[in-house]
């Protein structure tokens, strides 16, 4: 990998692209490595779960 190479996860095709090849609405990223881009959906799901838990705690709905 050359320095500065970025990878994107294409939401339409489910594939990883080197560089911004698809429209921004069809991709997630950039990521520093192909492996990181391959985990894009999993990473996003984990972040969403954490944010929802944080929101529940902020709103007083979480178990403390």
Buried (B, 14 or more C-beta within 10 A) or exposed (E): EEEEEBBBBBBEEEEBBEEEEBEEEBBBBBBEEBEBBBEBEEBEEEEEEEEEEEEEEEEEEEEE
